[in-house]
Amino acid sequence: MGYDPAIPVESLNTPTPSFRVSKFLSTLQKYWWIPVITLILCIGAGIGVFFMIPPTYVSKAALWETEKFRLPEGTGFTEDVQTALGTHVQLIKSSRMSQLAFARLKSQGTNSIPHDKEGRPLQVKVTADVVEKASVIVVGVESSDPDYSRNYLNALVEEFLTYRKNVRKSVSGETLSSISDLVTKLERDLRVNQEAFNDFQKTNNLAVLQEESSTMGSYLTKLKLQISDLKLESDLIDASIADLEAAKRSNSITTVSASSGNEVSSGQLTAIRDIQVLKLEQDRLKKKLRPQHPKMIKLANDIERAQKTIDVLRNQNLDQLTIAKQSLQKKISSVQTAIKEWDVKVTEATARVAEAERLKTGVSQAQTLYNRFAGLLQNVDASRNIDQETLSVLENASSSERIFKKEKNLAIGTLLLGLALGGGIILLITLRDDKISTSTEVLQQLNTAIVGQLPEISKSKEEKTLALIAPNDQRHVYAESYRNLRSALLFQVMDGKRPQVILITSSIPNEGKSTVAANLATTMALGGSKVLLIDADLRKGKLHTLLQTQAEPGFAELLSKKVVVDHVIQATNLPNLSFIGRGLQGVNPSDLFLSDATPELMDLLRKKFDHIIIDTCPVFAADDATTLAPLADGTLFVVRGKQTQAGMAREALDLLQQRQVKILGVVFNGADASSRNTHYYQYPQYYNS
C-alpha cells in the first residue's frame, strides 16, 4: 500500500529492519520496572530452592597408566594408546561399574548405604576425566553424604581394577584355547602334506624330472625355430614364383632377383644384357634408318631370338622353384608332427615338476605355521598367570568436600531467567505496540514521504498551552523545523502550480494538528506571504484560543451565508496573518461542506490570499475532513510520535485516498530531539543571541 504525494520532499533511505532495537529500548526505558520485578521474583524463588536442595559432597581419586612389561613374541596384552584412557573413562562411568560398586558396599553391611526420605539409596554422580598431556584419570563421586561419597569411590575403583583383571583372565583363557585348537589343526595338515610328498617321491625323482623337462624344452624350442626358418623360405619361394609368373604374363625381361633366395643363371644374365644392347642400338638407328632397312630387320630378329632364350630360361627357373617348394612342404609337415609330439611330452614333464614343487611348498608352509603357533602357545601358556595390569591407583579417595556447583548454576539460572522473562515481556509489549516512534517507522509503516519533522517541545510552568512561533523565537530547533516545513510546501508543484489551499488533519484527536496549522500559518506570514488560517473544525475547534481571537462569527456562518466574508475575517498580531474562527456550534458541518457555497467561497478566498491553511477535525472523529479535503490543493497528515498508531494512520490515509485527496506528505510531530534520526537545526551558534 502506498500514498502518492505531489513531490516527495524528504525520503530517508533507511533499510527496513525486521526488529527495531530503538523501539525496544524505548519500551524498556518506559517499562523498566517489569524486568526488575521479574528479576526479584526469580531471585526469591531461587533462594527458596537453595534452602530446599541438599548439599553436594565430592570425593576424588586418581588412577595412572604405569610402565608396560613386554613379553617375548609380543604375547602381552596390548591396547590402543590413543583410545585406552577414553575407554577406561567410559567404563568407570558405566552402569555396570555402578552396579558392581553398589553390590560391594551392600556386602559390607546394611548401614554402608544411606537412603533418602523415600527410602531409596542416595543417588551418586560419577565423573572421570583424563588429565591433559598425562596418562592420569581423575575419578570423582558426588552425593549429599560425605562418607558415602568416599566409600562409594573406593568401592568403584576396587571393582574397576578387579573387573579388568577378570576380563584379562577370561581373554587369556579363550586365547589359549583358540591357539591350542589351531596348533592341532596345523599339525594334522602338516602330516597330510608330508605323506603326499613322500608318496610322490616314491615314483618320481625330482632331479631327473627337472633335467628331462629342461632337455625336452630345449629340443622343442629348436624345432620351433626350425619350422620358423622353413616357413620363411617357403614364403620367399612363393614370392619368386609370383614374380616369374607376372613377368611371363607381361612378356617382361625381368627375372628373379637375388632377394628371392635363388641365384640368377649366367646365360640368363647374358641374354638380358644382349637384349638391352640391341635395343639401345635399335633406338640409335631409328633416328637414321627406316624400319625396312636390312640393319633394322637384323636387329629385330636378334632381339626376338634373345627374348626366346630368356623365356626358355624363365620356364626352367619356374620348374626348379616348384620342385623346391614341394620338397620344403614335406620338411615343414615332418617338423610340425615332431613339435606336436614333443609338446605333449614337455607338458607332461612340466606338470610333474609343478606338482612336486607344490607338494614341497605345502610341506614348507605347513611346517612354518606349525612352528610359529606352537611357540606362541608356549608363550601364552607361560604368560597367562603373569599379572600384566598397567592401571593402578595413584591417589586413594580423598576426604569429601562440599561443592557449590548446583548453587552457582541455580544463581546464574535465576538471574538469566529473571532477565529473560522481563526482556520477553518487554519484547512482547514492543511487538504489540503499534505506535510510531521515529521517522524511520513513518516511512516503513505508512510508505509515504515526510515533509517535516517537528521536535517535541515542553511548555513552561507558567504556560497553559504551548506558545506559537513568534518573530525572533528563541526555540531555534522548533522554529527552524517549521521553516523547513514551509519551504517544503512552497517548493512543491502539483499540476504545474504550487499548492495554495492546504488542509491539515490527523487520524485521531490530540496529535497536534491545530498547533501545526497555527504555527505553519504564522511561519508563512513571517515569510512575507498573505496567509489566511481557517478553523474548519466546527465541532471542537480551539484555534481562537491560540491566536487570542473570537470563535464567532466564523466559518459556519460563512458557509450558511448568514454573513459575508469581510465580517468573519479577523486580524491577528501578525500583519500578514488573518483568521476565520469556527463559528457557531450546533450545526452539521458535513452538510455545509457539501453545499454549493463551499467551492464558491474557496474560489473567493483564493483571490484574496496567497496561502490558505485549513484546520479540520481528525479523520476518525467525523466525516468533515474527508468531505472538505477534496476542495483543497493538498492535505498534510499529522502523526505524533509515541502516540499515533500505525494501523489507524494507514486506515485514515486509505480513506483520504479513496476520496481522491492529494496527500502532500506526513508531518511527524513530537519527534525525539535527542534521536539520531532528528539531527536538524541543533547548532545554536548559527542563530542570533
C-alpha positions as CSV (number, residue, x, y, z in Angstrom):
1,M,0.0,0.0,0.0
2,G,1.4,3.4,-0.9
3,Y,0.2,7.1,-1.0
4,D,1.5,9.2,-3.8
5,P,2.5,12.7,-2.6
6,A,2.7,15.5,-5.1
7,I,6.5,15.6,-4.8
8,P,8.5,13.6,-2.2
9,V,10.3,16.3,-0.2
10,E,12.2,14.2,2.3
11,S,12.9,10.5,2.0
12,L,15.1,8.5,4.3
13,N,16.8,5.6,2.6
14,T,17.0,3.6,5.8
15,P,16.9,-0.2,5.3
16,T,13.8,-1.9,6.8
17,P,14.9,-3.9,9.9
18,S,13.0,-7.0,11.0
19,F,13.1,-5.8,14.5
20,R,13.6,-2.2,15.7
21,V,16.1,-2.1,18.5
22,S,15.4,1.6,19.2
23,K,11.8,0.9,19.8
24,F,12.6,-2.0,22.1
25,L,15.0,0.3,24.1
26,S,12.3,3.0,24.2
27,T,9.8,0.5,25.6
28,L,12.4,-0.8,28.1
29,Q,13.0,2.7,29.3
30,K,9.3,3.2,29.8
31,Y,8.6,-0.2,31.5
32,W,12.0,-0.6,33.2
33,W,10.2,-1.9,36.4
34,I,9.0,-5.0,34.6
35,P,12.5,-6.7,34.3
36,V,13.2,-5.5,37.9
37,I,10.1,-7.3,39.2
38,T,10.7,-10.5,37.3
39,L,14.4,-10.5,38.4
40,I,13.3,-10.0,42.1
41,L,10.7,-12.8,41.8
42,C,13.2,-15.2,40.2
43,I,15.8,-14.4,42.8
44,G,13.3,-15.0,45.6
45,A,12.3,-18.4,44.0
46,G,16.0,-19.3,43.7
47,I,16.6,-18.5,47.3
48,G,13.7,-20.8,48.3
49,V,15.1,-23.6,46.1
50,F,18.6,-23.0,47.6
51,F,17.3,-24.0,51.0
52,M,15.4,-27.0,49.6
53,I,18.2,-28.7,47.7
54,P,20.5,-31.0,49.6
55,P,24.3,-30.1,49.8
56,T,26.7,-31.9,47.5
57,Y,30.0,-33.5,48.7
58,V,32.7,-34.8,46.3
59,S,35.5,-37.2,46.8
60,K,38.3,-37.7,44.3
61,A,40.8,-40.4,43.4
62,A,43.4,-40.8,40.7
63,L,44.5,-43.7,38.5
64,W,47.5,-43.8,36.3
65,E,48.9,-45.8,33.4
66,T,52.2,-47.5,34.7
67,E,55.1,-48.9,32.7
68,K,54.3,-51.9,30.5
69,F,56.3,-55.2,30.6
70,R,57.0,-56.5,27.1
71,L,56.8,-60.4,26.8
72,P,58.6,-62.3,24.1
73,E,56.9,-62.7,20.7
74,G,54.5,-59.9,21.6
75,T,52.2,-62.1,23.6
76,G,51.4,-59.5,26.2
77,F,48.1,-57.6,26.3
78,T,48.0,-54.5,24.1
79,E,45.7,-51.5,23.9
80,D,45.3,-48.6,21.6
81,V,47.2,-45.8,23.4
82,Q,45.0,-43.1,21.9
83,T,41.7,-44.6,23.0
84,A,42.7,-46.7,26.0
85,L,42.2,-43.9,28.5
86,G,39.0,-42.8,27.0
87,T,37.8,-46.4,27.2
88,H,38.7,-46.5,30.9
89,V,36.7,-43.3,31.5
90,Q,33.6,-44.6,29.8
91,L,33.9,-48.0,31.7
92,I,34.2,-46.2,35.0
93,K,31.1,-44.1,34.4
94,S,29.1,-47.1,33.0
95,S,26.1,-48.6,34.8
96,R,27.9,-51.9,35.0
97,M,30.6,-50.4,37.3
98,S,27.9,-48.6,39.3
99,Q,26.1,-51.9,39.9
100,L,29.3,-53.7,41.0
101,A,30.3,-50.8,43.4
102,F,26.8,-50.8,44.9
103,A,27.0,-54.5,45.4
104,R,30.4,-54.3,47.1
105,L,29.1,-51.6,49.5
106,K,25.9,-53.6,50.2
107,S,28.0,-56.7,51.1
108,Q,30.0,-54.6,53.7
109,G,26.9,-54.0,55.9
110,T,23.4,-52.6,56.0
111,N,24.5,-49.1,57.2
112,S,27.0,-48.6,54.4
113,I,24.4,-47.3,52.0
114,P,22.4,-44.3,53.2
115,H,18.8,-43.7,52.0
116,D,16.8,-40.6,51.2
117,K,13.4,-39.7,52.8
118,E,11.6,-42.0,50.5
119,G,13.7,-45.0,51.5
120,R,15.7,-45.2,48.2
121,P,19.5,-45.4,48.1
122,L,21.1,-42.0,47.8
123,Q,21.9,-41.0,44.2
124,V,25.5,-40.5,43.2
125,K,27.1,-38.8,40.3
126,V,30.4,-40.3,38.9
127,T,32.8,-38.1,36.9
128,A,36.0,-39.3,35.2
129,D,38.4,-37.0,33.3
130,V,41.8,-37.6,31.7
131,V,44.5,-35.1,32.7
132,E,45.8,-33.2,29.7
133,K,49.2,-34.4,28.5
134,A,49.3,-37.1,31.1
135,S,48.2,-40.8,31.5
136,V,46.2,-40.0,34.6
137,I,42.5,-40.4,35.2
138,V,40.8,-38.3,37.9
139,V,37.7,-40.0,39.2
140,G,35.1,-38.2,41.4
141,V,31.9,-39.1,43.1
142,E,29.3,-36.6,44.2
143,S,26.4,-37.2,46.7
144,S,24.7,-35.5,49.6
145,D,26.5,-37.7,52.2
146,P,30.3,-37.0,52.6
147,D,31.1,-40.5,54.0
148,Y,29.0,-42.2,51.3
149,S,30.9,-40.3,48.5
150,R,34.3,-41.5,49.8
151,N,33.2,-45.1,50.4
152,Y,31.4,-45.4,47.1
153,L,34.5,-44.1,45.3
154,N,36.8,-46.7,47.0
155,A,34.4,-49.4,46.1
156,L,34.1,-48.2,42.5
157,V,37.9,-48.1,42.0
158,E,38.4,-51.6,43.5
159,E,35.6,-53.1,41.4
160,F,37.0,-51.4,38.3
161,L,40.5,-52.9,38.8
162,T,39.1,-56.3,39.7
163,Y,36.8,-56.2,36.6
164,R,39.8,-55.6,34.4
165,K,41.8,-58.5,35.9
166,N,38.8,-60.8,35.4
167,V,38.5,-59.7,31.8
168,R,42.2,-60.3,31.1
169,K,42.0,-63.8,32.6
170,S,38.9,-64.6,30.5
171,V,40.5,-63.3,27.4
172,S,43.8,-65.2,28.0
173,G,41.9,-68.4,28.6
174,E,39.9,-68.1,25.4
175,T,43.0,-67.1,23.5
176,L,44.9,-70.2,24.8
177,S,42.1,-72.5,23.9
178,S,41.8,-71.0,20.4
179,I,45.6,-71.2,19.8
180,S,45.6,-74.9,21.0
181,D,42.9,-75.9,18.6
182,L,44.7,-74.1,15.8
183,V,48.0,-75.9,16.6
184,T,46.3,-79.3,16.5
185,K,44.8,-78.5,13.1
186,L,48.1,-77.3,11.7
187,E,49.8,-80.4,12.9
188,R,47.3,-82.5,11.1
189,D,47.7,-80.5,7.9
190,L,51.5,-80.8,8.1
191,R,51.2,-84.6,8.4
192,V,48.9,-84.9,5.4
193,N,51.2,-82.7,3.2
194,Q,54.3,-84.7,4.2
195,E,52.6,-88.0,3.4
196,A,51.5,-86.7,-0.1
197,F,55.1,-85.5,-0.8
198,N,56.6,-88.8,0.2
199,D,54.2,-90.8,-1.9
200,F,55.1,-88.7,-5.0
201,Q,58.8,-89.1,-4.4
202,K,58.5,-92.9,-4.4
203,T,57.6,-92.9,-8.1
204,N,59.3,-89.8,-9.3
205,N,62.8,-88.4,-8.9
206,L,62.6,-84.6,-8.7
207,A,66.2,-84.1,-10.1
208,V,65.6,-86.4,-13.0
209,L,62.2,-84.7,-13.7
210,Q,63.8,-81.3,-13.8
211,E,66.6,-82.4,-16.1
212,E,64.2,-84.1,-18.5
213,S,61.9,-81.2,-18.5
214,S,64.8,-78.8,-19.3
215,T,66.1,-81.1,-22.2
216,M,62.7,-81.5,-23.7
217,G,62.1,-77.8,-23.5
218,S,65.4,-77.1,-25.3
219,Y,64.7,-79.5,-28.1
220,L,61.1,-78.2,-28.5
221,T,62.5,-74.7,-28.8
222,K,64.9,-75.9,-31.5
223,L,62.1,-77.5,-33.5
224,K,60.0,-74.3,-33.3
225,L,63.0,-72.2,-34.6
226,Q,63.4,-74.7,-37.5
227,I,59.8,-74.6,-38.5
228,S,60.0,-70.8,-38.5
229,D,63.0,-70.9,-40.9
230,L,61.3,-73.3,-43.2
231,K,58.1,-71.2,-43.4
232,L,60.2,-68.1,-44.1
233,E,62.0,-70.0,-47.0
234,S,58.6,-71.2,-48.3
235,D,57.3,-67.6,-48.3
236,L,60.4,-66.5,-50.3
237,I,59.9,-69.3,-53.0
238,D,56.2,-68.2,-53.2
239,A,57.3,-64.7,-53.9
240,S,59.8,-65.8,-56.5
241,I,57.2,-67.9,-58.3
242,A,54.7,-65.0,-58.3
243,D,57.4,-62.7,-59.8
244,L,58.2,-65.2,-62.6
245,E,54.6,-65.7,-63.5
246,A,53.9,-62.0,-63.5
247,A,57.0,-61.4,-65.8
248,K,55.8,-64.3,-68.1
249,R,52.3,-62.8,-68.4
250,S,53.7,-59.3,-69.2
251,N,56.5,-60.7,-71.5
252,S,59.0,-58.7,-69.5
253,I,62.7,-59.4,-69.4
254,T,62.7,-59.0,-65.6
255,T,63.9,-62.2,-63.8
256,V,64.1,-63.5,-60.3
257,S,66.1,-61.1,-58.1
258,A,68.7,-62.1,-55.5
259,S,66.3,-61.2,-52.7
260,S,64.1,-64.2,-53.6
261,G,66.8,-66.5,-52.4
262,N,67.8,-68.1,-55.8
263,E,70.8,-67.3,-57.9
264,V,70.2,-66.0,-61.5
265,S,71.9,-68.1,-64.2
266,S,74.8,-66.6,-66.2
267,G,73.1,-67.5,-69.5
268,Q,70.0,-65.6,-68.5
269,L,72.1,-62.6,-67.4
270,T,74.0,-62.7,-70.8
271,A,70.7,-62.8,-72.7
272,I,69.3,-59.9,-70.8
273,R,72.4,-57.8,-71.4
274,D,72.3,-58.7,-75.1
275,I,68.7,-57.5,-75.4
276,Q,69.5,-54.3,-73.7
277,V,72.5,-53.6,-76.0
278,L,70.4,-54.5,-79.1
279,K,67.6,-52.2,-78.0
280,L,69.9,-49.3,-77.5
281,E,71.4,-49.9,-81.0
282,Q,67.9,-50.1,-82.4
283,D,66.9,-46.8,-80.8
284,R,70.0,-45.2,-82.2
285,L,69.5,-46.4,-85.7
286,K,65.8,-45.4,-85.7
287,K,66.8,-41.8,-86.0
288,K,68.7,-42.5,-89.3
289,L,67.3,-45.7,-91.0
290,R,63.8,-46.8,-92.0
291,P,62.2,-49.9,-90.4
292,Q,62.7,-51.9,-93.7
293,H,66.4,-51.3,-93.7
294,P,68.4,-54.6,-93.6
295,K,70.2,-53.4,-90.4
296,M,66.9,-52.7,-88.7
297,I,65.5,-56.0,-89.7
298,K,68.6,-57.9,-88.5
299,L,68.4,-56.0,-85.1
300,A,64.7,-57.0,-84.7
301,N,65.5,-60.7,-85.4
302,D,68.4,-60.7,-82.9
303,I,66.2,-59.2,-80.2
304,E,63.4,-61.8,-80.8
305,R,66.0,-64.6,-80.5
306,A,67.3,-63.2,-77.2
307,Q,63.8,-62.9,-75.8
308,K,63.0,-66.6,-76.7
309,T,66.2,-67.6,-74.9
310,I,65.1,-65.6,-71.8
311,D,61.6,-67.3,-71.9
312,V,63.2,-70.8,-72.0
313,L,65.5,-69.9,-69.0
314,R,62.5,-68.4,-67.1
315,N,60.5,-71.6,-67.6
316,Q,63.4,-73.7,-66.3
317,N,63.7,-71.5,-63.1
318,L,59.9,-71.8,-62.5
319,D,60.1,-75.6,-62.7
320,Q,63.0,-75.6,-60.3
321,L,61.2,-73.4,-57.8
322,T,58.1,-75.5,-57.9
323,I,60.1,-78.7,-57.2
324,A,61.9,-76.9,-54.3
325,K,58.6,-75.7,-52.8
326,Q,57.2,-79.3,-52.8
327,S,60.3,-80.6,-51.0
328,L,60.1,-77.8,-48.5
329,Q,56.4,-78.5,-47.7
330,K,57.3,-82.1,-46.8
331,K,60.0,-80.9,-44.4
332,I,57.5,-78.5,-42.8
333,S,54.9,-81.2,-42.3
334,S,57.5,-83.5,-40.8
335,V,58.7,-80.8,-38.3
336,Q,55.2,-79.9,-37.3
337,T,54.4,-83.5,-36.4
338,A,57.5,-83.7,-34.3
339,I,56.6,-80.4,-32.5
340,K,53.2,-81.8,-31.5
341,E,54.7,-85.0,-30.1
342,W,57.4,-83.2,-28.1
343,D,54.9,-80.5,-26.9
344,V,52.9,-83.3,-25.2
345,K,56.0,-84.7,-23.6
346,V,57.1,-81.3,-22.4
347,T,53.7,-80.5,-20.9
348,E,53.6,-83.8,-19.0
349,A,57.1,-83.3,-17.7
350,T,56.3,-79.7,-16.6
351,A,53.2,-80.9,-14.8
352,R,55.1,-83.5,-12.8
353,V,57.7,-80.9,-11.8
354,A,55.0,-78.4,-10.8
355,E,53.2,-81.0,-8.7
356,A,56.5,-81.8,-7.0
357,E,57.1,-78.1,-6.2
358,R,53.5,-77.6,-5.0
359,L,53.8,-80.6,-2.6
360,K,57.2,-79.4,-1.4
361,T,55.9,-75.8,-0.8
362,G,52.8,-77.0,1.0
363,V,55.0,-79.0,3.4
364,S,57.3,-76.0,4.0
365,Q,54.4,-73.6,4.7
366,A,52.6,-76.0,7.0
367,Q,55.8,-76.6,8.9
368,T,56.4,-72.8,9.3
369,L,52.8,-72.1,10.6
370,Y,53.0,-75.1,12.9
371,N,56.3,-73.9,14.4
372,R,55.1,-70.4,14.9
373,F,51.9,-71.2,16.6
374,A,53.4,-73.9,18.7
375,G,55.9,-71.4,20.1
376,L,53.1,-68.9,20.6
377,L,51.1,-71.5,22.5
378,Q,54.0,-72.0,24.9
379,N,54.4,-68.2,25.4
380,V,50.7,-67.7,26.1
381,D,50.6,-70.6,28.5
382,A,53.6,-69.1,30.3
383,S,52.2,-65.5,30.4
384,R,48.6,-66.2,31.3
385,N,49.4,-66.3,35.0
386,I,51.5,-63.2,34.9
387,D,49.7,-60.0,36.1
388,Q,50.1,-57.5,33.2
389,E,47.7,-54.9,34.7
390,T,49.2,-51.4,33.9
391,L,46.5,-49.3,35.5
392,S,47.0,-48.7,39.2
393,V,45.9,-46.3,41.9
394,L,47.9,-43.1,42.1
395,E,45.8,-41.4,44.9
396,N,43.2,-43.1,47.0
397,A,39.8,-41.5,47.6
398,S,40.2,-38.1,49.3
399,S,38.1,-36.7,52.1
400,S,34.8,-35.4,50.9
401,E,34.5,-31.7,50.4
402,R,31.3,-29.7,49.8
403,I,31.0,-28.0,46.4
404,F,28.5,-25.3,45.4
405,K,28.2,-26.2,41.7
406,K,24.4,-26.6,41.9
407,E,24.1,-23.4,43.9
408,K,26.1,-21.5,41.3
409,N,24.1,-22.9,38.5
410,L,21.0,-22.0,40.4
411,A,22.1,-18.4,40.9
412,I,23.1,-17.9,37.3
413,G,19.9,-19.6,36.1
414,T,17.7,-17.4,38.3
415,L,19.4,-14.3,37.1
416,L,19.2,-15.3,33.4
417,L,15.6,-16.4,33.8
418,G,14.6,-13.2,35.5
419,L,16.2,-11.1,32.8
420,A,14.8,-13.3,30.1
421,L,11.3,-13.1,31.4
422,G,11.5,-9.3,31.8
423,G,13.0,-9.0,28.3
424,G,10.4,-11.3,26.9
425,I,7.6,-9.2,28.3
426,I,9.2,-6.0,27.0
427,L,9.6,-7.7,23.6
428,L,6.0,-8.7,23.6
429,I,4.9,-5.2,24.5
430,T,7.2,-3.8,21.8
431,L,5.8,-6.2,19.1
432,R,2.2,-5.4,20.1
433,D,2.8,-1.7,20.3
434,D,1.7,-0.2,17.0
435,K,2.7,3.4,17.9
436,I,5.0,5.3,15.7
437,S,8.2,6.5,17.4
438,T,10.7,7.5,14.7
439,S,10.7,8.9,11.2
440,T,12.1,5.6,10.0
441,E,8.9,3.9,11.3
442,V,6.8,6.5,9.4
443,L,8.4,5.5,6.2
444,Q,8.2,1.8,7.0
445,Q,4.6,1.8,8.3
446,L,3.0,4.5,6.1
447,N,5.1,4.3,3.0
448,T,4.8,8.0,2.2
449,A,7.1,11.0,2.2
450,I,7.9,13.1,5.3
451,V,7.6,16.8,4.5
452,G,8.5,17.9,8.0
453,Q,9.7,16.7,11.4
454,L,8.7,18.8,14.4
455,P,10.5,18.2,17.7
456,E,8.8,17.7,21.0
457,I,8.8,21.0,23.0
458,S,7.8,21.2,26.6
459,K,5.9,24.2,27.8
460,S,6.9,26.2,30.8
461,K,5.2,26.0,34.1
462,E,3.5,29.4,33.6
463,E,2.1,28.4,30.2
464,K,-1.3,26.7,29.9
465,T,-0.8,26.0,26.2
466,L,2.4,25.9,24.1
467,A,3.2,29.3,22.7
468,L,3.0,29.7,18.9
469,I,6.0,30.7,16.8
470,A,7.0,34.3,17.2
471,P,9.4,36.6,15.5
472,N,13.0,36.0,16.8
473,D,11.8,32.9,18.6
474,Q,14.5,31.6,20.9
475,R,13.4,28.0,20.4
476,H,15.8,27.6,17.5
477,V,15.2,23.9,16.7
478,Y,11.4,24.3,17.0
479,A,11.3,27.5,14.8
480,E,13.6,26.1,12.1
481,S,11.6,22.9,11.9
482,Y,8.5,24.9,10.9
483,R,10.6,27.0,8.4
484,N,11.7,23.7,6.9
485,L,8.1,22.6,6.6
486,R,7.2,25.9,5.0
487,S,10.0,25.6,2.4
488,A,9.0,22.1,1.6
489,L,5.4,23.2,0.8
490,L,6.5,26.3,-1.1
491,F,8.6,24.2,-3.5
492,Q,6.1,21.5,-4.1
493,V,4.4,21.6,-7.5
494,M,1.1,20.0,-8.4
495,D,-0.5,20.1,-11.8
496,G,2.0,22.7,-12.8
497,K,1.4,25.1,-9.8
498,R,2.3,25.3,-6.1
499,P,-0.4,24.3,-3.5
500,Q,-2.3,27.3,-2.3
501,V,-5.1,25.8,-0.2
502,I,-3.6,23.3,2.3
503,L,-5.8,21.2,4.6
504,I,-4.3,19.8,7.8
505,T,-5.8,16.7,9.6
506,S,-4.8,13.6,11.5
507,S,-6.2,10.2,12.4
508,I,-7.4,10.9,15.9
509,P,-7.5,13.9,18.3
510,N,-4.6,15.2,20.4
511,E,-2.0,14.6,17.7
512,G,-1.2,18.4,17.5
513,K,-2.7,19.2,14.1
514,S,-4.2,22.5,15.3
515,T,-0.9,23.7,16.7
516,V,0.8,22.6,13.5
517,A,-1.8,24.6,11.4
518,A,-1.4,27.7,13.6
519,N,2.4,27.6,13.6
520,L,2.6,26.8,9.8
521,A,0.4,29.8,9.0
522,T,2.4,32.0,11.3
523,T,5.7,30.9,9.7
524,M,4.3,31.6,6.2
525,A,3.1,35.0,7.3
526,L,6.5,35.8,8.8
527,G,8.0,34.9,5.4
528,G,6.0,37.7,3.8
529,S,3.1,35.8,2.4
530,K,-0.5,36.8,2.9
531,V,-2.0,33.9,4.8
532,L,-5.5,33.0,5.9
533,L,-5.9,30.4,8.7
534,I,-9.4,28.8,8.8
535,D,-10.6,26.8,11.8
536,A,-12.8,24.2,9.9
537,D,-13.2,22.0,13.0
538,L,-16.8,23.3,13.5
539,R,-17.3,20.9,16.4
540,K,-14.3,21.3,18.7
541,G,-12.1,23.9,17.1
542,K,-9.9,25.9,19.5
543,L,-7.6,27.9,17.2
544,H,-9.2,31.1,18.5
545,T,-7.7,30.4,22.0
546,L,-4.2,30.0,20.5
547,L,-4.5,33.2,18.5
548,Q,-6.4,35.1,21.2
549,T,-9.3,35.9,18.8
550,Q,-13.0,35.3,18.6
551,A,-14.6,32.0,17.6
552,E,-17.9,33.6,16.3
553,P,-19.0,34.6,13.8
554,G,-16.9,32.3,11.7
555,F,-16.7,29.6,9.1
556,A,-20.1,28.0,10.0
557,E,-22.0,31.3,9.5
558,L,-20.0,32.0,6.3
559,L,-21.0,28.6,4.8
560,S,-24.6,29.2,5.9
561,K,-24.5,32.6,4.0
562,K,-25.5,34.4,7.2
563,V,-22.6,36.8,6.9
564,V,-20.2,38.0,4.2
565,V,-16.5,37.2,4.0
566,D,-15.3,40.5,5.3
567,H,-17.3,40.2,8.5
568,V,-15.7,36.9,9.6
569,I,-12.0,37.6,8.7
570,Q,-10.2,38.6,11.9
571,A,-6.8,40.3,12.1
572,T,-4.1,38.8,14.3
573,N,-0.9,40.1,16.0
574,L,0.9,39.4,12.7
575,P,0.2,41.9,9.8
576,N,0.1,39.2,7.1
577,L,-1.9,36.6,9.1
578,S,-5.7,36.6,9.0
579,F,-8.0,34.2,10.8
580,I,-11.6,32.8,10.4
581,G,-12.9,31.1,13.5
582,R,-15.0,28.0,13.7
583,G,-18.3,29.9,14.1
584,L,-21.5,28.9,15.8
585,Q,-21.5,25.3,17.2
586,G,-24.5,23.1,16.8
587,V,-24.7,22.9,13.0
588,N,-23.9,19.8,10.8
589,P,-20.6,20.6,9.2
590,S,-20.8,17.8,6.6
591,D,-23.9,19.3,5.1
592,L,-22.3,22.7,5.0
593,F,-19.1,21.4,3.3
594,L,-21.2,19.6,0.6
595,S,-23.2,22.7,-0.2
596,D,-22.6,24.7,-3.4
597,A,-21.4,27.7,-1.3
598,T,-18.2,26.0,-0.2
599,P,-16.5,25.8,-3.6
600,E,-17.6,29.4,-4.4
601,L,-16.2,30.5,-1.0
602,M,-12.9,28.8,-1.6
603,D,-12.6,30.5,-5.1
604,L,-13.2,33.8,-3.5
605,L,-10.7,33.3,-0.7
606,R,-8.0,32.2,-3.2
607,K,-8.2,35.6,-4.9
608,K,-7.7,37.4,-1.6
609,F,-4.8,35.4,0.0
610,D,-1.5,33.8,-1.1
611,H,-2.0,30.8,1.1
612,I,-4.9,29.3,2.9
613,I,-4.3,26.9,5.8
614,I,-7.4,24.9,6.9
615,D,-7.5,23.1,10.2
616,T,-10.2,20.4,10.3
617,C,-11.2,17.7,12.6
618,P,-9.5,14.3,12.7
619,V,-10.4,11.7,10.1
620,F,-11.9,9.2,12.6
621,A,-13.6,11.9,14.7
622,A,-16.1,12.9,12.0
623,D,-16.6,12.8,8.2
624,D,-15.7,16.5,7.9
625,A,-12.1,16.1,6.9
626,T,-12.8,13.6,4.1
627,T,-15.6,15.8,2.8
628,L,-13.6,19.1,2.8
629,A,-10.2,17.7,1.8
630,P,-11.0,17.3,-2.0
631,L,-11.6,21.0,-2.2
632,A,-8.1,21.8,-1.1
633,D,-5.0,21.7,-3.3
634,G,-3.3,19.2,-0.9
635,T,-3.5,17.7,2.5
636,L,-0.9,17.4,5.3
637,F,-1.4,14.4,7.5
638,V,-0.1,14.8,11.1
639,V,1.2,11.9,13.1
640,R,2.5,12.3,16.7
641,G,5.5,10.3,17.9
642,K,4.8,7.7,20.6
643,Q,1.0,8.3,20.3
644,T,-0.2,7.7,16.7
645,Q,-0.9,4.1,15.9
646,A,0.4,3.0,12.6
647,G,-2.7,0.9,11.8
648,M,-5.1,3.8,12.4
649,A,-2.9,6.2,10.4
650,R,-2.9,3.8,7.4
651,E,-6.7,3.5,7.5
652,A,-7.0,7.3,7.6
653,L,-4.7,7.7,4.7
654,D,-6.6,5.0,2.8
655,L,-9.9,6.8,3.4
656,L,-8.5,10.1,2.2
657,Q,-7.1,8.3,-0.9
658,Q,-10.5,6.9,-1.7
659,R,-11.9,10.4,-1.8
660,Q,-9.2,11.4,-4.4
661,V,-7.4,13.6,-1.9
662,K,-3.9,14.7,-2.9
663,I,-1.6,13.8,0.0
664,L,1.3,16.3,0.3
665,G,3.0,14.1,2.8
666,V,3.3,13.4,6.5
667,V,4.2,15.9,9.3
668,F,6.0,13.9,12.0
669,N,5.1,15.9,15.2
670,G,6.7,15.2,18.6
671,A,9.9,13.8,17.2
672,D,12.6,13.0,19.8
673,A,15.1,15.8,19.5
674,S,17.8,13.5,21.0
675,S,17.3,10.7,18.4
676,R,19.9,10.2,15.8
677,N,17.2,10.4,13.1
678,T,16.5,14.0,14.2
679,H,19.7,15.9,13.8
680,Y,18.5,19.0,12.0
681,Y,19.0,22.6,13.3
682,Q,20.8,21.7,16.5
683,Y,23.6,24.2,16.1
684,P,22.6,27.3,18.1
685,Q,25.8,29.1,17.2
686,Y,24.2,29.9,13.8
687,Y,21.4,31.9,15.4
688,N,21.4,35.4,16.8
689,S,21.9,35.6,20.6
